[in-house]
Amino acid sequence: MRNLFDLRKVEEMKSGMKFGASTLFAMACAFAVGCSGGGSKSTAPATPVTYTIGGTVSGLTGTGLILENAGGNSLTVSANATTFSFSTPVPTSDVYSVTVSAQPAGDSCVVANGNGTATANVTSVTVTCTALDTIGGTISGLVNPGLILQDNGSDRLTVAADATSFSFPTPLANGGSYMITVLTQPLGETCLVSNGSGTAAGAVTNVAIACTPQYDISGTITGLDDAGLVLQDNGGDNLTVNAHSADFTFPTPVAAGGTFSITVLTQPATENCTVISGSGTATSNVANASVVCVGDWTWTAGSGTLGLNGGQPGIYGTLGTPAPANLPGGRSQASTWTDASGNLWLFGGNGKDVNGTGGQLNDLWKFDPAAGTNGQWTWINGSAINIPSISSSFPPGAPGVYGTLGTASPTNAPGGREQCASWKDAAGNLWLFGGIGIDVNGVYGYLNDLWKFDTQASQWTWMGGSNTVFYYGGHPGIYGTLGTGASANIPGGRYGAVTWIDASGNFFLFGGNGVVTDPTSGNTVTAGLNDLWEYTPAGNSNAGEWTWIGGSSTVPPSNNPFGGSSGQPGVYGTLGTAASANIPGGRQSGTSWTDASGNFWLFGGLGVDSAGNNGYLNDLWEYTPGTAGNAGQWTWQSGANTIGSNGGQPGNYGIQGTTASSNVPGARFSPSAWVDPSGNFWIFGGQGYDWTDTTGLLNDLWKFTPSTAGDPGNWTWMGGSDAVPPPVGFVSNLGQSGVYGTLGTPAPANTPGGRLGAATWVDASGNLRLMGGQGDDSTGTQGYLNDLWQYQP
């Protein structure tokens, strides 16, 4: 039974299999195209096989994540999703590449296992997201624009003015490091970062930016004419300053409350600069610091000591031949000129001849600053010997050789003299007038002769005045009519007058100690004069004419029955106001300049004040010339109109190198004077009063800058000492010793010793030149000096 049953089951299975095959074939034919029982047969194409691309997501908390497959199929993934699958499957064996197209807010997602070839549904791609931390903090004190912060050296943030908080545009992944710095400081402020570095473990909000004002460190500069000045602030912030700069600002400001300390790191080539008000605490922009630069003196020739005879003798060499060894002897109160070629000329004075004998010199010298290392002297004319005098009452010196009035001759020469007036005419001829010295007969007295020297022909011409004097006297002036020139007019014999030249080439002469008729006795006397004269040079060898144009032709009556007077008192008027009645008092040995507008200036001297008292003066006057032959007007511009109770007013020096309206030199006579190429007036030394009202031989250097705005201008103490040594026992009129340094080398410490009556020039380079005078050498010994100095203003 069992076998029969099994056979029946097998047959049924075969029958079923036959039905299934035919049925499937019929179904296939129903879908086939052109399938018929009697036609050709075809098979249907296979359905393409595709696979999905997806995977897992972890850590996603924000919205906005967009994934992309193979650069085309995009998928936006929701916040907090844990899986993803692209909507478009890819064919089998196709390449897939899953990337992050857009990061979600607050997260940073990266893809792993994102590339491959699809051979089945892909579920192995992983997207791992980590939270991002914002980096920011607070800001305090920021008021100006310009602040730029930087994170990790690249992520930059420009912060607006007045901002109180900040946040960098690029957050960091949790666990990432940050380092915040200030890339650019805001205008006028300094910002500092606190808590600026660390590891992000959440949003960073504790970074603090504290901004405080920063202040410029600046100031003014005066007197800087050379390049090379380097200033330094706080020992490190260096600033190179150009020549002629009037102000400075350091490149690095100082934070509020910070200190500043300005020093001179490098001095300019030939100047010495000093810082004033250069340190402190910055509580605002610093602008009151000042740098004051003054020139350096250079000892260029001559001796730093007097030797054993009160002064060095002259080394004359051969007449007319320059030589490096040539050198005038020590002297004071000589006359000087500068010719068109820049040569410096020197005549006479009281000093030492070739043998070291003192007396009234009449030698004429020329100095060429460009020759050799430090220039060369040439003895041009006059005697190398102070000829013994005809009387023991007279000093030695050569008498004058006058020749014929108006005729040049190689043998002509003025007699030895000192403190004569001098000019240079438009043709380059050198002129001198008067002085105290020796006439044609060897008599010593007050001269009123006028001389001209032709530098081309090297000859003197006696042009006017008398060739004789009286015993310690001289000829009074022939004044004629005030304002009217005449050939007979001639100033009286005098020394220590001051001079000017106007724009038309006319010579002007004022005052001096000279010969005048005493109205009480009718005798000729000597007194301080205040007459003003104009001389118009004539052409060729013809004499010009003198015109008395101002001041007095007499002196006040004397209470002494035998006569005698100190001179006319000054009429000062109102300070700064011109008036026709104004006139300086009689005086000698003052100093003078001419300004760029053609006005004449007069300073100090030994003379008479407004009260008629005789002493040392420190008044400054300006004279505006009138039209031809007419008197101009005097203006008292500064200084005192009285000599005070001690015979002269003390100086008010102020701060060296700093101009001030209250500054004024002390009263003095026989200072040296120059006008620099910028039109500033300069004086050096003389005998007078220091700031303590002590009298002595001064070595202070002053500059006066005339104003172009109508006010009188101001004085500046530029160098030297503001005090003279106090008297030692019965020895007074002491002076500061000279500091010579190295020959030919400028130095801040160099300075000529105290002296009076030194010779001066301005050379072609604008340097101020000084020679000799009566004063102190390097050891403090007093006598007749022959040292030559150069100062660059």
Disulfide bonds with the S-S distance in Angstrom:
Cys109-Cys129 1.94
Cys191-Cys211 2.06
Cys273-Cys293 2.06
